[in-house]
Amino acid sequence: MADTRKSSGSAVSLALLLGWILPGAGHLLTRHWIRALLLFLAITSLWWLGIAMNGHLYMPGGGDPLSILGFVGDLGSGLFYLVGYAGGLGRGVVQVATADYGTKFLVVASLLNVIAAVDAHNLRIGRKPDGRSL
């Protein structure tokens, strides 16, 4: 069996970085088009539904441990978090019951994005077989 690992460290890191910045972009780099599209649609839908439900985006410097964990979790959505933070999204006072669900949607979207970026990285380095026939 041939070794399919990539030798370039920067190309390996690129799949992970692109996958974190934009959902599905790491899989585009590994030429997994359908997986990239499905991940982009799923993560984008979860994130924007969370915002639509008045979900809370955790801000840096929260102080208490749960706020710090929430911030780290939200940061996993990459560009979406940066746009939301810059645009002032998810900062309102929670006044509706769906806001708690929205917050969970935001965190789940972010953590799914991290898992997807690691998956793209593993595909790129050959640690995970890509499932394509020879």
C-alpha positions in Angstrom: 0.0 0.0 0.0 1.4 3.4 -1.0 1.9 6.1 1.5 -0.5 8.9 0.7 0.7 11.4 3.2 1.5 14.9 2.0 5.1 16.1 2.7 4.4 19.8 2.8 3.7 21.1 6.3 2.1 24.3 5.0 -0.3 22.5 2.8 -1.3 20.2 5.6 -2.0 23.2 7.9 -3.9 24.9 5.1 -6.7 22.4 5.1 -7.1 22.8 8.8 -7.0 26.6 8.7 -9.3 26.9 5.7 -11.7 24.5 7.3 -11.8 26.5 10.4 -12.2 29.9 8.7 -15.0 28.8 6.3 -17.1 25.7 6.9 -16.4 23.1 4.2 -13.4 25.0 2.7 -10.9 22.4 4.0 -12.9 19.7 2.2 -12.8 21.7 -1.0 -9.0 21.7 -0.8 -9.1 17.9 -0.4 -11.5 17.7 -3.4 -14.4 16.3 -1.4 -17.0 18.5 -3.1 -20.2 16.9 -1.8 -18.9 16.7 1.8 -17.8 20.4 1.6 -21.2 21.5 0.4 -23.1 19.5 3.0 -20.9 20.7 5.8 -21.2 24.3 4.6 -25.0 24.1 4.5 -25.4 22.3 7.8 -23.0 24.6 9.8 -24.3 27.8 8.1 -27.9 26.8 8.8 -27.2 26.0 12.4 -25.3 29.2 13.0 -27.9 31.5 11.3 -30.8 29.8 13.0 -29.1 30.3 16.3 -28.8 34.0 15.5 -32.4 34.1 14.3 -33.5 32.6 17.7 -31.7 35.4 19.5 -28.9 33.1 20.6 -26.1 34.6 22.7 -22.6 34.9 21.3 -20.0 34.7 24.1 -17.5 37.6 24.1 -13.8 37.5 24.9 -12.9 38.3 28.5 -16.1 36.9 30.0 -14.5 36.4 33.4 -16.3 33.3 34.7 -15.2 29.8 33.5 -18.4 29.0 31.7 -18.3 32.2 29.7 -14.7 31.5 28.7 -15.7 28.0 27.6 -18.6 29.4 25.7 -16.3 31.9 23.9 -13.8 29.1 23.0 -16.8 27.1 21.7 -18.2 30.0 19.7 -14.8 30.8 18.3 -14.8 27.5 16.5 -17.1 28.9 13.8 -14.2 31.0 12.4 -15.3 33.7 10.1 -19.0 33.5 11.2 -18.0 34.4 14.8 -15.8 37.2 13.6 -18.5 38.7 11.4 -21.1 38.2 14.2 -18.8 39.8 16.8 -18.0 42.8 14.5 -21.6 43.2 13.6 -22.9 43.1 17.2 -24.9 40.0 16.7 -25.9 37.8 19.7 -25.4 40.6 22.3 -28.9 41.4 23.2 -30.6 40.7 26.5 -32.2 37.3 26.5 -35.9 37.8 26.7 -37.4 34.9 24.9 -37.4 31.2 25.6 -35.9 30.3 22.2 -32.8 32.3 22.9 -31.4 29.4 25.0 -31.9 27.0 22.1 -30.3 29.6 19.8 -27.2 29.7 22.0 -27.0 25.9 21.8 -27.3 26.1 18.0 -24.4 28.5 17.8 -22.1 26.4 20.0 -23.1 23.2 18.2 -22.4 24.8 14.8 -19.0 26.0 16.0 -18.0 22.6 17.4 -19.2 20.9 14.3 -17.0 23.2 12.3 -14.0 22.3 14.4 -14.6 18.6 13.9 -15.0 19.2 10.1 -11.7 21.1 10.0 -9.9 18.3 11.8 -11.5 15.8 9.4 -10.2 17.8 6.4 -6.8 17.9 8.0 -6.8 14.1 8.5 -7.9 13.6 4.9 -5.1 15.9 3.7 -2.3 14.1 5.6 -3.6 10.6 4.7 -4.4 9.6 8.3 -8.0 9.0 7.2 -8.7 7.1 3.9 -10.8 9.2 1.6 -13.1 6.4 0.6 -12.6 6.8 -3.1 -12.0 3.8 -5.3 -8.7 3.4 -7.1 
